[in-house]
Amino acid sequence: MSIGLIAGAAMYYLQVYGYYEPVADTGDNLRLTSIAGVAEPVIYDNFQAIDADSSPLRYRACFTTDMSQAMLTETFQLYENPTPLTTAGWFDCYDPAAIDAALKDGTATAYLGEANIVFGIDRVVAIFDDGRGRVWHQINACGKEHYDGNPVPAGCPPPPEDN
């Protein structure tokens, strides 16, 4: 029984804490895709993020910006069907339920950070009316079909070679 408890505790630790690493703020961590289709650096502050090599979907970030929603919506692509993913509970700044509620009630807007940041995965950036921003990775249509074993839809980049 004690071996099972130890194994369970180890598995819990690895899932919640073990694989995550902080992401260093290099000054250009945040990009939004312009209406013209180019991912451009944007102005931000108070950046904090975590990521893990175990999955391209584990990236989460928080930041603030002084850019207005009016300027953002006129300059950058909106993201259709944003779905904030859960994260490790200890990463306090990122609350997927609050992000989702704000997206639904219109007090936050989701933008395309970068499409296919890893094949089939988009970086999504939600910015609240008060300038708080939250970032996550979300599987896109190309990734959904590819990872389900189907041919990718027209317009997708070629999938990576399976090794």
C-alpha positions as CSV (number, residue, x, y, z in Angstrom):
1,M,0.0,0.0,0.0
2,S,2.8,2.4,0.8
3,I,4.4,1.9,-2.6
4,G,1.1,2.8,-4.2
5,L,0.8,6.0,-2.1
6,I,4.4,7.0,-3.0
7,A,3.8,6.3,-6.7
8,G,0.5,8.2,-6.6
9,A,2.2,11.2,-4.8
10,A,5.1,11.1,-7.3
11,M,2.7,11.1,-10.3
12,Y,0.7,14.0,-8.8
13,Y,3.8,16.0,-8.3
14,L,5.1,15.4,-11.8
15,Q,1.7,16.4,-13.4
16,V,1.2,19.5,-11.3
17,Y,4.7,20.8,-10.6
18,G,7.4,18.6,-12.1
19,Y,7.3,19.4,-15.8
20,Y,6.7,23.1,-15.7
21,E,9.5,25.6,-16.0
22,P,9.2,29.4,-15.8
23,V,9.6,31.2,-19.1
24,A,12.2,34.0,-19.1
25,D,10.9,37.4,-20.2
26,T,13.1,38.3,-23.2
27,G,11.3,41.5,-24.0
28,D,9.7,40.1,-27.1
29,N,7.7,37.2,-25.6
30,L,4.3,38.6,-26.8
31,R,3.2,38.8,-30.4
32,L,-0.2,39.3,-32.0
33,T,-1.0,38.5,-35.6
34,S,-1.9,41.6,-37.6
35,I,-4.8,42.0,-40.0
36,A,-2.1,41.6,-42.7
37,G,-1.2,38.1,-41.2
38,V,2.2,39.0,-39.7
39,A,2.9,38.1,-36.0
40,E,4.2,41.4,-34.5
41,P,5.7,42.2,-31.1
42,V,3.4,44.2,-28.9
43,I,3.9,46.4,-25.8
44,Y,3.5,44.6,-22.5
45,D,4.6,44.6,-18.9
46,N,4.5,42.3,-15.9
47,F,5.1,39.2,-17.9
48,Q,5.1,35.8,-16.2
49,A,4.8,32.4,-18.0
50,I,5.2,28.7,-17.5
51,D,5.8,26.0,-20.1
52,A,6.6,22.3,-20.3
53,D,8.4,20.1,-22.8
54,S,5.9,17.4,-22.2
55,S,3.1,19.0,-24.3
56,P,2.8,22.0,-26.6
57,L,-0.5,22.8,-24.9
58,R,1.0,23.5,-21.4
59,Y,2.1,27.1,-22.2
60,R,0.4,29.8,-20.0
61,A,1.3,33.4,-19.6
62,C,0.0,36.6,-17.9
63,F,0.9,40.2,-18.6
64,T,-0.5,43.7,-18.7
65,T,-0.6,46.2,-21.6
66,D,-1.6,49.8,-22.1
67,M,-2.9,49.2,-25.6
68,S,-6.6,50.0,-25.9
69,Q,-9.1,47.5,-27.1
70,A,-10.1,49.9,-29.9
71,M,-6.5,49.9,-31.2
72,L,-6.1,46.2,-30.8
73,T,-9.3,45.2,-32.6
74,E,-8.5,47.5,-35.5
75,T,-4.9,46.1,-35.8
76,F,-4.9,42.4,-34.9
77,Q,-6.8,39.3,-35.9
78,L,-9.5,38.1,-33.5
79,Y,-9.5,34.4,-32.5
80,E,-12.6,32.4,-33.2
81,N,-13.8,29.9,-30.6
82,P,-11.2,30.6,-27.9
83,T,-11.2,28.0,-25.1
84,P,-9.0,28.8,-22.2
85,L,-7.4,25.6,-21.0
86,T,-6.8,24.7,-17.3
87,T,-3.4,25.0,-15.8
88,A,-1.5,24.1,-12.6
89,G,-3.5,25.6,-9.7
90,W,-0.3,27.2,-8.3
91,F,0.0,29.5,-11.4
92,D,-2.3,32.1,-9.7
93,C,-2.5,34.8,-12.3
94,Y,-4.2,32.4,-14.9
95,D,-7.8,31.6,-14.1
96,P,-9.4,29.8,-17.1
97,A,-13.0,30.2,-15.7
98,A,-12.5,33.9,-15.3
99,I,-11.0,34.2,-18.7
100,D,-13.9,32.3,-20.3
101,A,-16.5,34.3,-18.4
102,A,-14.8,37.6,-19.6
103,L,-14.7,36.4,-23.2
104,K,-18.4,35.5,-23.0
105,D,-19.5,38.7,-21.4
106,G,-17.4,40.9,-23.7
107,T,-15.0,42.3,-21.0
108,A,-12.1,40.4,-22.7
109,T,-11.3,39.8,-26.4
110,A,-9.3,36.9,-27.8
111,Y,-6.7,37.5,-30.5
112,L,-4.5,35.2,-32.6
113,G,-1.0,35.4,-31.1
114,E,0.7,33.1,-33.6
115,A,-0.9,30.4,-35.7
116,N,0.9,27.1,-35.7
117,I,3.4,28.2,-33.1
118,V,4.0,24.4,-33.1
119,F,2.3,22.5,-35.9
120,G,-1.5,22.3,-35.2
121,I,-1.2,24.6,-32.1
122,D,-2.1,28.3,-32.0
123,R,-1.0,30.8,-29.3
124,V,-4.2,32.6,-28.2
125,V,-4.0,35.9,-26.3
126,A,-7.0,37.2,-24.4
127,I,-6.9,40.9,-23.3
128,F,-9.3,42.2,-20.7
129,D,-10.7,45.8,-21.0
130,D,-8.5,46.8,-18.1
131,G,-5.3,45.7,-19.9
132,R,-4.7,42.4,-18.2
133,G,-3.7,39.7,-20.7
134,R,-3.7,35.9,-20.6
135,V,-2.1,33.5,-23.0
136,W,-2.5,29.8,-23.7
137,H,-2.0,27.3,-26.6
138,Q,-5.0,25.8,-28.3
139,I,-5.2,23.1,-30.9
140,N,-6.4,24.4,-34.2
141,A,-8.3,22.6,-37.1
142,C,-5.0,21.5,-38.7
143,G,-3.8,19.9,-35.5
144,K,-7.2,18.4,-34.6
145,E,-7.4,16.5,-37.9
146,H,-3.7,15.5,-38.0
147,Y,-3.7,14.2,-34.4
148,D,-6.9,12.3,-35.1
149,G,-5.1,10.6,-37.9
150,N,-7.0,12.3,-40.7
151,P,-5.7,14.3,-43.7
152,V,-5.2,18.0,-42.8
153,P,-7.7,20.5,-44.3
154,A,-6.8,22.7,-47.2
155,G,-4.7,25.7,-46.3
156,C,-2.8,23.9,-43.5
157,P,1.0,23.8,-43.5
158,P,2.4,20.3,-44.1
159,P,2.4,18.2,-40.9
160,P,5.7,17.3,-39.4
161,E,7.3,14.0,-40.4
162,D,6.5,11.3,-37.8
163,N,9.7,9.7,-36.5
